[in-house]
Amino acid sequence: MVATSRLVGACIALTSQMVSSAALPPKGCPAQNHGGIPMPKEFQRYQQKYRENLLAVLPTGKCTEETIGIRKSWDEIDDNTRLGYIRAVHCLASKPALTDRRLAPGAVNRLDDFTYIHINQTNIIHGSGYLLPWHRIFLTQFETALREECGYEDYLPYWDNARFSEDPLRSKVWDGSSSSMGGNGLYLKNDHGPYHEILPGVGNGNFTLAMPAGSGGGCVQDGPFQNFTISLGPVAKENIDLTNKYGYKANPRCLSRNFHVKSSEGILTWANATKIVTSPTIHELRINIESLWHKNSHTFIGKEGADPFSTTNDPAFYLLHAQIDRLWAIWQGQDLESRTYAIDGNRTFFGLPLDYAPDVPPSLATIYDRMDMGLGFTPLTLEGMPMTDHDSCFVYQ
Ligand SMILES: [Cu+2]
């Protein structure tokens, strides 16, 4: 027994340092157990190839084997790291917003800066060619804010939903403990869906999104975001208030959720994760991510987390999107040369005309288009594509 536990200890230590050598776990080391459904061998092979290929190109500028950030599953990191992350999120919530009050009078704190620009760009960065690169930069900016403004010492964790596809509440993301993202919202008899939400600004207000009836609907009942006040949004609603179309006015309220387990069961599975990372083309990758993963990850959470505009009000958003970014990363990592800068999709949500630019014809996004990340930062799309260049330097474990 002693020998075995020593071996496991050595294996864990090796696995966390291993990223610098890109080595696979030494023979005799068991696969790490994060609970739930283990990662299938096939997916392990794709993940390993991604890591090997990614680390083989280092150093790239400032990104070296020593400086690369390792992003890990929320279910894998220890409680101290989870608590450190939660503390840093609350810290951002306690710092004043930097967004111009004239743009978003309801932006109160640093988290709202992220929510404001996400709302403002929603009709451009979803169902479009910018989905993946925009959110990659967005996540890195959030991670940097946690680290530089709030002393968080680790990197952005991800929600490894495939491990818990059939029983998502068993993930440490949602177990309701003080080191989780908290659990479901209070069950509201008359307000838990289904909803038909209008997306303002696109398709002349005729575009609606169906949201399933979940098992909550009200304020989050436990965990560190139980008494958490949010301000911007909601935006996608059954009836749009034209005096506050994008929810930029202050609307202080609790964080609500409406868990819908059927959005996860049989969908956010290892089989679909594998289908995504083995997509033969960027077009199929984008369609697979959108249809098999992105929408369902949001509808599982429900309420605030499922509003396409102000979804960032739910702090779990960042874990959800880190997983989407990870799936893209693993796909890119199978062939960095041909896939890093591959782009597919329109310049607007499903190529629909936007209210504020009705004459712009649907057209294809290019890697030379500029994206608006807020606070005056407008990088080229191509800057949001590599994982070890420009402002990116991370690998998913
Ligand atoms: Cu988004």
Residues whose N, C-alpha, C, O or C-beta is under 5 A from the ligand:
A	BS01	CU	P308
